[in-house]
Amino acid sequence: MSNGEMKTDVILIGAGIMSATLASLLKEVSPDWNVTVFEKLKGTGAESSNEWNNAGTGHAALCELNYTKELPDGSIDMSKAETVNEQFQVSRQYWSYLVKSGQLKNPQEFIMPLPHMSLVFGEDNVRFLKNRFETMSKHPLFKGMQFSDDPEKLKNWIPLIMKDRTSTEPVAATKMDSGTDVNFGSLTRKMFDHLENTDVKVNYQHSVEGLNRAEDGTWNVKVKNLATGQEVLHNAKFVFIGGGGGSLHLLQKSGIPEGRGFGGFPVSGQFMVCKNQEVVDQHEAKVYGKAPVGAPPMSVPHLDTRYIGNKKTLLFGPFAGFSPRFLKEGSLMDLINSVKPNNVLTMLSAGAKQMSLTKYLIQQVLLSKEQRMEAIREFIPDAKSEDWELVTAGQRVQVIKDTDEGGRGTLQFGTEVVNSADGSIAALLGASPGASTAVHVMLDVMNRCFPQHMKDWEPKIKEMIPSYGLSLVEHPDLIDEIHKSTAEALGLSDKETVNN
C-alpha cells in the first residue's frame, strides 16, 4: 500500500452504462465536482453493457408480453408497461440533450429505428394479444400500435417468419414502428470518451479490493492496479457501485446495514447468431414471443435484428446457461463467496422456492444445437443449422431478498438500488430492463443520495429532461412533443412515423 491517500468527491466503480450516465448527469449539475472511475477491464462498456452481452432492445414495453398481464376478469394490467415506457422516454430525452449539446456525435452508431413486434400462436394467445392491443392502443404512450391476424399482412411485416409457414394454427402480431435498437456498448464508450475529455478520471485495469467508512463519514476505497500490482487508498465523499454482477460482493464489503440479507443468483445468456447474410437481410424487426408456461421472464423468445459495428445482424434467444461467476470475466467462486451469515437463510429459501428455475436452467444447459434449432424453427420454419452459431452473452445476477409479498428468499427480476441512510454510498443490483432505464435509475440514485442538492439541480435537470417530475400519462401533449423532438435529435425521424 502506498503512503497517503488520493481524495476525490465521487468514486464510481465499474465503467458501464450506469456509471457513464451518473458521471454525465453529475458533471452537468455540478461541473466542479471531481469524479473518479475504476474499471477492472481494459475498456469501457466491456461487461454487462457490451452490445454482445445484452439484447439491445431499448426496452419501452412495446413488445415484451411479460410487462402486461391478463387479469382473471379478462382485463389487461398494463401498469408495468406504462412505467417502463415512461422510464425509457427519460433516457431518450437525455440522450437527445447530449447529442444536441455536442457531447454525443453520430447517434446512428448507438440507436437505430426498428419496429418492435409481439408474435403469438394459438387461439387463446391470439385472443390475449387482441385484447392487449385494444387496451394499449387507446393509451397515449402506445399510440400507433397496429394489430393483425391476417397471414398475408403478416407476410409483409415479417416475411422471414411467415413465408414458409404451412401450419393452419391461428397467428397474430402487434407492431410499433417507434421501436429502436440500442447499442449500449457503443453508447457507453461514446459517453466515456466525452467524459474523459472533461476532467473525469477513468482508471482501467483497476480492481476495487475493499471499502470501509472513515471516521468522518467518507469512504476509503482500496484499489489495486492489476497491471503493476500496486494498491492505493482512495477517499471519496460518495461511492457508487455499478459493477454489474460484481456489485453484490462490494455492497457486502461496505458493511452498510441496508445491504444485509441480499443474495444473488447468476444466470448466463446465450444467443444463436445467423451467419447467412441473405437470411439476415430478410428480417427487419425485434419480434418477441410468449414465454413457455412455467418458464421465468428471462426466457421470452425473441428474433432480433441488431446493428452492431455498422453491420446488420440477426440473433435468436435467449437460451439460458449457468455459471457460478457473477461476471463474464468473474471467478468460479463468486456464488459461494456471496453467501454470508446474514443472507444464508434467504439464499436457502430461494433455492427451495426456485426448483422450477433450477430445472429450467439444467434443461437449457443440456440443449443440443439441434434442439436450439428446433426453437428457432418455431419462428423460422426453414432455418438451417449451418446458418447459425451459438454466442455466450453476459452474466446477469438476479437479486434475492426477503419481501412482504413473496416472503423469505424471493427472486427479483428487475433492478434494485440499495443506498446507505446517509446517502454516502449506493449500489445497483439486478438486471432487465436495466440499461434502457439507466437515466431514470441514476436520477433515482441522485434523489436518494443528494436530496440537499436536488432543488438547486432541478432547473438544469428539467432543461435536459423536459418531462422530469411529470407523469407523461397525464400530459399526452408532452408525449407527442417528446417523441417528435427526440426522434429528430437521434436521427430516427426518417423511419419513425408514430406520433409525427
Secondary structure in CASP SS format (residue, H / E / C, confidence):
PFRMAT SS
TARGET T0000
AUTHOR 0000-0000-0000
METHOD secondary structure of the structure
MODEL  1
M C 1.00
S C 1.00
N C 1.00
G C 1.00
E C 1.00
M E 1.00
K E 1.00
T E 1.00
D E 1.00
V E 1.00
I E 1.00
L E 1.00
I E 1.00
G C 1.00
A C 1.00
G C 1.00
I H 1.00
M H 1.00
S H 1.00
A H 1.00
T H 1.00
L H 1.00
A H 1.00
S H 1.00
L H 1.00
L H 1.00
K H 1.00
E H 1.00
V H 1.00
S C 1.00
P C 1.00
D C 1.00
W C 1.00
N C 1.00
V E 1.00
T E 1.00
V E 1.00
F E 1.00
E E 1.00
K C 1.00
L C 1.00
K C 1.00
G C 1.00
T C 1.00
G C 1.00
A C 1.00
E C 1.00
S C 1.00
S C 1.00
N C 1.00
E C 1.00
W C 1.00
N C 1.00
N C 1.00
A C 1.00
G C 1.00
T C 1.00
G C 1.00
H C 1.00
A C 1.00
A C 1.00
L C 1.00
C C 1.00
E C 1.00
L H 1.00
N H 1.00
Y H 1.00
T C 1.00
K E 1.00
E E 1.00
L C 1.00
P C 1.00
D C 1.00
G C 1.00
S C 1.00
I E 1.00
D E 1.00
M C 1.00
S H 1.00
K H 1.00
A H 1.00
E H 1.00
T H 1.00
V H 1.00
N H 1.00
E H 1.00
Q H 1.00
F H 1.00
Q H 1.00
V H 1.00
S H 1.00
R H 1.00
Q H 1.00
Y H 1.00
W H 1.00
S H 1.00
Y H 1.00
L H 1.00
V H 1.00
K H 1.00
S C 1.00
G C 1.00
Q C 1.00
L C 1.00
K C 1.00
N C 1.00
P H 1.00
Q H 1.00
E H 1.00
F C 1.00
I E 1.00
M E 1.00
P E 1.00
L C 1.00
P C 1.00
H E 1.00
M E 1.00
S E 1.00
L E 1.00
V E 1.00
F E 1.00
G C 1.00
E H 1.00
D H 1.00
N H 1.00
V H 1.00
R H 1.00
F H 1.00
L H 1.00
K H 1.00
N H 1.00
R H 1.00
F H 1.00
E H 1.00
T H 1.00
M H 1.00
S C 1.00
K C 1.00
H C 1.00
P H 1.00
L H 1.00
F H 1.00
K C 1.00
G C 1.00
M C 1.00
Q E 1.00
F E 1.00
S E 1.00
D C 1.00
D C 1.00
P H 1.00
E H 1.00
K H 1.00
L H 1.00
K H 1.00
N H 1.00
W H 1.00
I C 1.00
P H 1.00
L H 1.00
I H 1.00
M H 1.00
K C 1.00
D C 1.00
R C 1.00
T C 1.00
S C 1.00
T C 1.00
E C 1.00
P C 1.00
V E 1.00
A E 1.00
A E 1.00
T E 1.00
K E 1.00
M E 1.00
D C 1.00
S C 1.00
G C 1.00
T E 1.00
D E 1.00
V E 1.00
N C 1.00
F H 1.00
G H 1.00
S H 1.00
L H 1.00
T H 1.00
R H 1.00
K H 1.00
M H 1.00
F H 1.00
D H 1.00
H H 1.00
L H 1.00
E H 1.00
N C 1.00
T C 1.00
D C 1.00
V C 1.00
K E 1.00
V E 1.00
N E 1.00
Y E 1.00
Q C 1.00
H E 1.00
S E 1.00
V E 1.00
E E 1.00
G E 1.00
L E 1.00
N E 1.00
R E 1.00
A C 1.00
E C 1.00
D C 1.00
G C 1.00
T C 1.00
W E 1.00
N E 1.00
V E 1.00
K E 1.00
V E 1.00
K E 1.00
N E 1.00
L C 1.00
A C 1.00
T C 1.00
G C 1.00
Q C 1.00
E E 1.00
V E 1.00
L E 1.00
H E 1.00
N E 1.00
A E 1.00
K E 1.00
F E 1.00
V E 1.00
F E 1.00
I E 1.00
G C 1.00
G C 1.00
G H 1.00
G H 1.00
G H 1.00
S H 1.00
L H 1.00
H H 1.00
L H 1.00
L H 1.00
Q H 1.00
K H 1.00
S H 1.00
G C 1.00
I C 1.00
P H 1.00
E H 1.00
G H 1.00
R C 1.00
G C 1.00
F C 1.00
G E 1.00
G E 1.00
F E 1.00
P E 1.00
V E 1.00
S E 1.00
G E 1.00
Q E 1.00
F E 1.00
M E 1.00
V E 1.00
C E 1.00
K C 1.00
N C 1.00
Q H 1.00
E H 1.00
V H 1.00
V H 1.00
D C 1.00
Q C 1.00
H C 1.00
E C 1.00
A C 1.00
K E 1.00
V E 1.00
Y E 1.00
G C 1.00
K C 1.00
A C 1.00
P C 1.00
V C 1.00
G C 1.00
A C 1.00
P C 1.00
P H 1.00
M H 1.00
S H 1.00
V C 1.00
P C 1.00
H E 1.00
L E 1.00
D E 1.00
T E 1.00
R E 1.00
Y E 1.00
I E 1.00
G C 1.00
N C 1.00
K E 1.00
K E 1.00
T E 1.00
L E 1.00
L E 1.00
F E 1.00
G E 1.00
P E 1.00
F E 1.00
A E 1.00
G E 1.00
F C 1.00
S C 1.00
P C 1.00
R C 1.00
F C 1.00
L C 1.00
K C 1.00
E C 1.00
G C 1.00
S C 1.00
L C 1.00
M C 1.00
D H 1.00
L H 1.00
I H 1.00
N H 1.00
S C 1.00
V C 1.00
K C 1.00
P C 1.00
N C 1.00
N C 1.00
V H 1.00
L H 1.00
T H 1.00
M H 1.00
L H 1.00
S H 1.00
A H 1.00
G H 1.00
A H 1.00
K H 1.00
Q C 1.00
M H 1.00
S H 1.00
L H 1.00
T H 1.00
K H 1.00
Y H 1.00
L H 1.00
I H 1.00
Q H 1.00
Q H 1.00
V H 1.00
L C 1.00
L C 1.00
S C 1.00
K H 1.00
E H 1.00
Q H 1.00
R H 1.00
M H 1.00
E H 1.00
A H 1.00
I H 1.00
R H 1.00
E C 1.00
F C 1.00
I C 1.00
P C 1.00
D C 1.00
A C 1.00
K C 1.00
S H 1.00
E H 1.00
D H 1.00
W E 1.00
E E 1.00
L E 1.00
V E 1.00
T E 1.00
A E 1.00
G E 1.00
Q E 1.00
R E 1.00
V E 1.00
Q E 1.00
V E 1.00
I E 1.00
K E 1.00
D E 1.00
T E 1.00
D C 1.00
E C 1.00
G C 1.00
G E 1.00
R E 1.00
G E 1.00
T E 1.00
L E 1.00
Q C 1.00
F C 1.00
G C 1.00
T E 1.00
E E 1.00
V E 1.00
V E 1.00
N E 1.00
S C 1.00
A C 1.00
D C 1.00
G C 1.00
S C 1.00
I E 1.00
A E 1.00
A E 1.00
L E 1.00
L E 1.00
G E 1.00
A C 1.00
S C 1.00
P C 1.00
G H 1.00
A H 1.00
S H 1.00
T H 1.00
A H 1.00
V H 1.00
H H 1.00
V H 1.00
M H 1.00
L H 1.00
D H 1.00
V H 1.00
M H 1.00
N H 1.00
R H 1.00
C H 1.00
F C 1.00
P H 1.00
Q H 1.00
H H 1.00
M H 1.00
K H 1.00
D H 1.00
W H 1.00
E H 1.00
P H 1.00
K H 1.00
I H 1.00
K H 1.00
E H 1.00
M H 1.00
I C 1.00
P C 1.00
S C 1.00
Y C 1.00
G C 1.00
L C 1.00
S C 1.00
L H 1.00
V H 1.00
E H 1.00
H C 1.00
P H 1.00
D H 1.00
L H 1.00
I H 1.00
D H 1.00
E H 1.00
I H 1.00
H H 1.00
K H 1.00
S H 1.00
T H 1.00
A H 1.00
E H 1.00
A H 1.00
L C 1.00
G C 1.00
L C 1.00
S C 1.00
D C 1.00
K C 1.00
E C 1.00
T C 1.00
V C 1.00
N C 1.00
N C 1.00
END
